[in-house]
Structures are given as C-alpha cells and as structure tokens.
Amino acid sequence: MPGYSDRDRGRDRDRDRGYGGGPPRFGGNRGGGGGKFGNPGDRLRKKHWNLDELPKFEKNFYQQHPDVARRSVQEVEQYRRAKTITVKGRECPNPIAKFHEASFPSYVMDVINKMNWTEPTPIQAQGWPLALSGQDMVGIAQTGSGKTLSYLLPAIVHINHQPFLERGDGPICLVLAPTRELAQQVQQVAAEYGRASRLKSTCIYGGAPKGPQIRDLERGVEICIATPGRLIDFLEAGKTNLRRCTYLVLDEADRMLDMGFEPQIRKIVDQIRPDRQTLMWSATWPKEVRQLAEDFLKEYVQINIGALQLSANHNILQIVDVCNDGEKENKLIRLLEEIMSEKENKTIIFVETKRRCDDLTRRMRRDGWPAMGIHGDKSQQERDWVLNEFKYGKAPILIATDVASRGLDVEDVKFVINFDYPNNSEDYIHRIGRTARSQKTGTAYTFFTPNNMRQASDLISVLREANQAINPKLLQMAEDRGGKSNWSFKGRQRW
C-alpha cells in the first residue's frame, strides 16, 4: 500500500505491543523512549478548552424504573451483598435486577431479548444505571464479567441523543484498549448492537494496513475502538480528531499501563473536551491506575465486583505442579493426553517468549498434536486465522505468549496450562481467566519451578483466597525463600 512501509508496519506492531511508549509498571524492557522513531504524540499539542464556547451536550439519560425505586435500602444492600458488589462514591443509583429495569430504548432491548439471557451480570446490574446517568465511573471486575456491554449499551444511548455527525467529525464514543485482539472483540459487539440504530463503528490498531482504517474514519464513525499507538498516528496526521468525543472508555486500564501506554493515553485524553463522560475499567486497582482515575475522572463512583483484593475466578480449579524446568515438556504431554480424551478439551498453553512459543508449537505439531501458536511477531492476518481455527475447534490447542492473556474472548476454553509461570500475579489471574467465562467452570494447570520461587507467596495468597488446595511443595518453597535452598524435584508424578 502506498505510503505505508515495512518500517511503519514494524513501528505500529511495536507500539501496539507497548514498545516505545514509556516505562512499564513492572520493569522489563517493554517501555523505552520511542527509539529512533521519536516519542509518539510529540506533534500533538495539548488543547486549552473554553467550556463556554463548546456546544452543550446531554449525558444523563437514566430514568429509574418504578420497581427499582420501590426497593428499600435493605433490599438494595442485600442484592449488592449477594452479588459481591461494592460501591464507593456519592449518588450511585440503585442496581437493577432485571433487563427491563434498565429502561433501555426498544432498539437496545430488542437485541438483548434475542440473546435469551436470564438476568444482568453484577457489573451490568450496577454499571448500567450509573453509566446512563452520565456520571464518571471506575469498574473493577474480572475478565468474562460482561463489562463490554456495561459500557457499550449506554454508549449507544448516549450517541443517539447527540446531533448527527457532520463531514470531518471524529467519533462521539472512543474506546481505548491495550491489544488488537480486545479492540477487535469490542468492535464486533459494537457492530452487533449498533446495527439496529445504524451506528457506524471501526477498529483502529497497528500491524494492519492504514488505508481501510483511514477510509472508515473519513466516512465518519460514531464509535471508534483503538489501541493507543495507531490512534496517535492518525491524530498526528490529521486523519481524525476528537472534537466530538463526549464518551470516553479506558478498557483494561491496568494492562495499558503495564504495556507502557500511559504517555500515549495522556496525549489522547488531552485532545478530548474535559466535560466528557469517562468510564475506566480494570481488573486490578494498583496505585498507578488509581492515579490515572484521579487525573481523568471527576467525582467518580467506583464499582467493585468480587473480592477487593487481587483474586481469581472461583469457578476455576487451580492445580500447581512444582517441578524442574527439564520436566515440563514430558509433564505437558502426559497432561494433554488426559485432556484430549475429554469431550470438551479446548486448551490454551501460555509460554514466556516468542521463541518458546514457536519451538513448542513446532515440536507438538511434528508429534501429531493439533496445536497452533500465536504471539506478537506474527502478522495480523496469521493471528486472525489462528484464533479462528482455535475458536471453532479446528485446532483445540493454542500456544500463546501474554499477547493473548487478556482480551482473548473464547467462550468454551476448558483448560489453561501455564507452561512458563508469568512475571506477576496479575498476569497469572488474567491468563487463567481465559477459562470459566460467563459462569462456566474450567481448570488451570501451572508448572512452578525454582526459578519462580520469589512469586510463591503471591501465588499461595491467590490460591487461598479462591479456596484451592495448595501443593505442600509450594508452601515449602515459600518458607525456604531466602534460605538459598537447592531445590530439586525428582518425582515425575503430577501432584
């Protein structure tokens, strides 16, 4: 494509994996200062907004249903306790218990009714009234909790109350996401639910040709889902603008900070009017995410679903096998022999590096296993193809780096195997969260070696919180950490 070189493609790929965008929170080499390509967003100037000169817009569309209004304070608190909903902040509306209580317009309810769902998820039950009322909010919820619809359905209502787009206008709703996979999944939902009211949406991410994305923006879209790197490029080049943006969503904010996107996020938010409505979503609530919320949100209400500390989905059986590095491959094969004899056997195997991903995929395919690999250096076309093969069961084993640990929304994954233990507890929880989606159950197997010793205590805390059995060898490792024990596990049985 003219004007889009291999160098551009490589830069976009790096940007949307988090390279060249400032230091990541947990160390490593994912940040940096942008290298020879300069700092993303340097050409963007911070806008100085005069709210008196900006066109007024409406953002409170919530009409409390009579059934919700009739509930006593005790009934509301009982519902929140039953659904493990914690609310912090002023003037939070009561949660809804049934879909019709959200008072969505018919064009939204028609799509919901086709789904045959029984009741809203906890984050939807509390999030919809809050988002529809126009308030800023933070939602802390584990993956698979229904958060995408928590912000997209109110976004559709918000957009339909704004003036129509005119030529040259940018999007009204902007969703920022950390990875291409998550951005694409959000866009699929936006397209499905926006169709009824003829809303146009597009997905902007690096590693794919710019031409089709630019054409979408030039034709005009009400909803733009974007990874920060590619959106910065388009804003700098004048291919789009955020003058009309009044509804901003930061999805998986903790992951975006981990990937070093904070400078880009700040540059982008500077381009959006300050009286917008902002919704921030995160699976964890570390101090860096709290700071972002303080900087970007006004008088926000925080909703927390589940335990207030870092916690894993309790529908996942977690099994930790303490072993040496050299044992892992044999253990993996024996484990897969068991798994593949099951009727439901869709499995994700997480590894640390791209090289390990390629090597393991090659070896397993050579031995006849129906495995495919995915990591950040594969082309977008190849990644899409691999995910489709996995999604539809043609290749039930997916070997992946952490590029797939978040935002990979495949409903029927039954097993997750941590071949290599991740760098931190957050990544562990997100990896195993690929199974047991939408109230289903799943199993996570983890190979834990002496190299991971420093993370033993954190892992034990996660296991205890989820009421899981704890391998005695893991407890011993946590106790002996710092004693320079020479660990060696000769047994080959799986604990």
Backbone hydrogen bonds, N-H to C=O, Kabsch-Sander energy under -0.5 kcal/mol:
donor,donor_aa,acceptor,acceptor_aa,energy
4,Y,1,M,-1.7
9,R,5,S,-2.4
10,G,6,D,-2.7
11,R,7,R,-2.4
12,D,8,D,-2.8
13,R,9,R,-2.3
14,D,10,G,-2.4
15,R,11,R,-2.8
16,D,12,D,-2.6
17,R,14,D,-1.0
18,G,15,R,-1.4
19,Y,14,D,-3.0
20,G,31,G,-2.3
21,G,18,G,-0.7
21,G,22,G,-0.5
22,G,32,G,-2.3
25,R,257,L,-0.5
27,G,24,P,-1.0
37,F,34,G,-1.5
38,G,35,G,-1.5
42,D,39,N,-1.7
44,L,41,G,-1.5
47,K,270,D,-0.9
49,W,47,K,-0.7
51,L,49,W,-0.6
53,E,50,N,-1.7
54,L,50,N,-0.9
61,F,59,K,-0.8
61,F,132,L,-3.3
62,Y,132,L,-0.6
64,Q,62,Y,-0.6
65,H,101,E,-0.6
68,V,65,H,-0.7
69,A,65,H,-2.3
70,R,66,P,-1.9
71,R,67,D,-0.5
71,R,68,V,-0.9
76,V,72,S,-2.2
77,E,73,V,-2.5
78,Q,74,Q,-2.4
79,Y,75,E,-2.2
80,R,76,V,-2.4
81,R,77,E,-2.5
82,A,78,Q,-2.3
83,K,79,Y,-1.9
84,T,81,R,-1.2
85,I,80,R,-3.1
86,T,84,T,-0.5
86,T,304,N,-2.8
88,K,302,Q,-2.5
96,I,125,A,-2.1
101,E,98,K,-1.2
102,A,99,F,-1.8
103,S,100,H,-1.3
108,V,105,P,-1.3
109,M,105,P,-2.3
110,D,106,S,-2.7
112,I,108,V,-2.0
113,N,109,M,-3.0
114,K,110,D,-1.2
115,M,111,V,-0.6
115,M,112,I,-1.4
116,N,113,N,-1.0
117,W,112,I,-0.6
125,A,121,T,-3.0
126,Q,122,P,-1.9
127,G,123,I,-2.2
128,W,124,Q,-2.4
130,L,126,Q,-1.1
131,A,127,G,-3.1
132,L,128,W,-2.8
133,S,129,P,-1.1
134,G,131,A,-1.4
135,Q,130,L,-1.2
136,D,298,K,-0.5
137,M,278,T,-1.8
138,V,301,V,-2.3
139,G,280,M,-2.9
140,I,138,V,-0.5
140,I,303,I,-3.2
141,A,139,G,-0.7
141,A,282,S,-1.6
145,S,142,Q,-0.8
150,S,146,G,-1.0
151,Y,147,K,-1.4
151,Y,148,T,-0.6
152,L,148,T,-2.3
153,L,149,L,-1.6
155,A,151,Y,-1.3
156,I,152,L,-2.3
157,V,153,L,-1.9
158,H,154,P,-2.8
159,I,155,A,-2.9
160,N,156,I,-2.1
161,H,157,V,-0.6
161,H,158,H,-1.2
162,Q,159,I,-2.0
169,D,166,E,-2.4
172,I,222,E,-1.5
173,C,222,E,-2.8
174,L,247,Y,-2.3
175,V,224,C,-2.8
176,L,174,L,-0.5
176,L,249,V,-3.0
177,A,226,A,-2.4
183,A,179,T,-2.4
184,Q,180,R,-2.7
185,Q,181,E,-2.0
186,V,182,L,-2.5
187,Q,183,A,-2.2
188,Q,184,Q,-1.9
189,V,185,Q,-1.7
190,A,186,V,-2.7
191,A,187,Q,-2.7
192,E,188,Q,-2.1
193,Y,189,V,-2.5
194,G,190,A,-2.3
195,R,191,A,-1.2
197,S,194,G,-0.7
198,R,195,R,-1.7
199,L,194,G,-2.6
202,T,223,I,-1.7
204,I,225,I,-3.0
205,Y,203,C,-0.5
208,A,205,Y,-0.5
213,Q,209,P,-0.6
214,I,210,K,-2.8
215,R,211,G,-2.5
216,D,212,P,-2.0
217,L,213,Q,-2.1
218,E,214,I,-2.6
219,R,215,R,-2.1
220,G,216,D,-1.1
222,E,200,K,-1.4
223,I,200,K,-2.1
224,C,173,C,-2.6
225,I,202,T,-2.5
226,A,175,V,-3.0
226,A,224,C,-0.5
227,T,204,I,-2.2
231,L,227,T,-1.7
232,I,228,P,-2.5
233,D,229,G,-1.7
234,F,230,R,-2.1
235,L,231,L,-2.5
236,E,232,I,-2.8
237,A,233,D,-2.1
238,G,235,L,-0.9
239,K,234,F,-2.6
240,T,234,F,-0.9
245,C,242,L,-0.7
246,T,172,I,-1.9
247,Y,172,I,-1.7
248,L,277,Q,-3.1
249,V,174,L,-2.9
250,L,279,L,-2.6
251,D,176,L,-2.7
251,D,249,V,-0.7
253,A,250,L,-0.5
253,A,281,W,-3.0
256,M,252,E,-2.0
257,L,253,A,-2.0
258,D,254,D,-2.3
259,M,255,R,-2.0
260,G,257,L,-1.8
261,F,256,M,-2.6
265,I,261,F,-2.6
266,R,262,E,-2.5
267,K,263,P,-2.1
268,I,264,Q,-2.5
269,V,265,I,-2.8
270,D,266,R,-1.7
271,Q,268,I,-1.7
272,I,269,V,-1.8
276,R,273,R,-1.3
277,Q,246,T,-2.7
279,L,248,L,-2.7
280,M,137,M,-2.7
281,W,250,L,-3.1
282,S,139,G,-2.4
289,V,286,P,-0.5
290,R,286,P,-2.1
291,Q,287,K,-2.2
292,L,288,E,-1.8
293,A,289,V,-2.3
294,E,290,R,-2.3
295,D,291,Q,-2.1
296,F,292,L,-2.2
297,L,293,A,-2.5
301,V,136,D,-1.8
302,Q,88,K,-3.4
303,I,138,V,-3.2
303,I,301,V,-0.5
304,N,86,T,-2.9
305,I,140,I,-2.8
306,G,84,T,-2.8
306,G,304,N,-0.5
316,I,313,N,-1.5
317,L,315,N,-0.5
317,L,442,G,-2.8
318,Q,316,I,-0.6
319,I,317,L,-0.6
319,I,444,A,-3.2
321,D,319,I,-0.5
321,D,446,T,-3.5
322,V,320,V,-0.6
323,C,321,D,-0.6
323,C,448,F,-1.9
327,E,324,N,-1.5
328,K,324,N,-0.6
328,K,325,D,-1.3
331,K,327,E,-2.2
332,L,328,K,-2.6
333,I,329,E,-2.2
334,R,330,N,-2.1
335,L,331,K,-2.3
336,L,332,L,-2.8
337,E,333,I,-2.1
338,E,334,R,-1.4
339,I,335,L,-2.5
340,M,336,L,-3.2
341,S,338,E,-0.8
342,E,339,I,-2.1
345,N,343,K,-0.7
347,T,396,P,-3.1
348,I,415,F,-2.1
349,I,398,L,-3.2
350,F,348,I,-0.6
350,F,417,I,-3.0
351,V,400,A,-2.5
357,C,353,T,-2.1
358,D,354,K,-2.6
359,D,355,R,-3.0
360,L,356,R,-2.7
361,T,357,C,-2.2
362,R,358,D,-2.5
363,R,359,D,-2.5
364,M,360,L,-2.5
365,R,361,T,-2.5
366,R,362,R,-2.1
367,D,363,R,-1.5
368,G,365,R,-1.5
369,W,364,M,-2.9
371,A,369,W,-2.3
372,M,397,I,-2.0
374,I,399,I,-2.4
378,K,375,H,-1.6
380,Q,207,G,-0.7
383,R,379,S,-2.6
384,D,380,Q,-2.7
385,W,381,Q,-2.0
386,V,382,E,-2.7
387,L,383,R,-2.6
388,N,384,D,-2.1
389,E,385,W,-2.4
390,F,386,V,-2.3
391,K,387,L,-3.2
392,Y,388,N,-2.4
393,G,390,F,-1.5
394,K,389,E,-1.7
395,A,389,E,-1.6
397,I,370,P,-1.6
398,L,347,T,-2.7
398,L,396,P,-0.5
399,I,372,M,-3.2
399,I,397,I,-0.5
400,A,349,I,-2.9
400,A,398,L,-0.5
401,T,374,I,-1.4
404,A,401,T,-2.0
405,S,402,D,-1.3
406,R,402,D,-0.5
409,D,407,G,-1.1
410,V,408,L,-1.0
411,E,409,D,-0.6
413,V,410,V,-1.0
414,K,346,K,-1.8
414,K,412,D,-0.5
415,F,346,K,-2.0
416,V,443,T,-2.2
417,I,348,I,-3.0
418,N,416,V,-0.5
418,N,445,Y,-3.3
419,F,350,F,-1.3
419,F,417,I,-1.3
420,D,350,F,-1.7
428,Y,424,N,-1.7
429,I,425,S,-2.6
430,H,426,E,-2.2
431,R,427,D,-2.6
432,I,428,Y,-2.5
433,G,429,I,-1.2
434,R,431,R,-1.9
435,T,432,I,-1.7
436,A,413,V,-0.9
436,A,441,T,-0.6
438,S,144,G,-0.8
440,K,437,R,-2.0
442,G,315,N,-1.6
443,T,414,K,-2.6
444,A,317,L,-3.3
445,Y,416,V,-2.9
446,T,319,I,-2.3
447,F,418,N,-2.4
448,F,321,D,-2.7
448,F,446,T,-0.7
449,T,447,F,-0.5
452,N,449,T,-2.2
453,M,450,P,-1.6
455,Q,452,N,-2.5
456,A,453,M,-2.0
459,L,455,Q,-2.2
460,I,456,A,-2.5
461,S,457,S,-2.1
462,V,458,D,-2.0
463,L,459,L,-2.5
464,R,460,I,-2.8
465,E,461,S,-2.3
466,A,462,V,-1.5
467,N,464,R,-1.9
468,Q,463,L,-2.6
471,N,469,A,-0.5
474,L,471,N,-0.9
475,L,471,N,-1.7
476,Q,472,P,-2.5
477,M,473,K,-2.2
478,A,474,L,-2.1
479,E,475,L,-2.1
480,D,476,Q,-2.4
481,R,477,M,-0.8
483,G,480,D,-3.1
485,S,480,D,-0.6
487,W,485,S,-1.2
490,K,488,S,-0.7
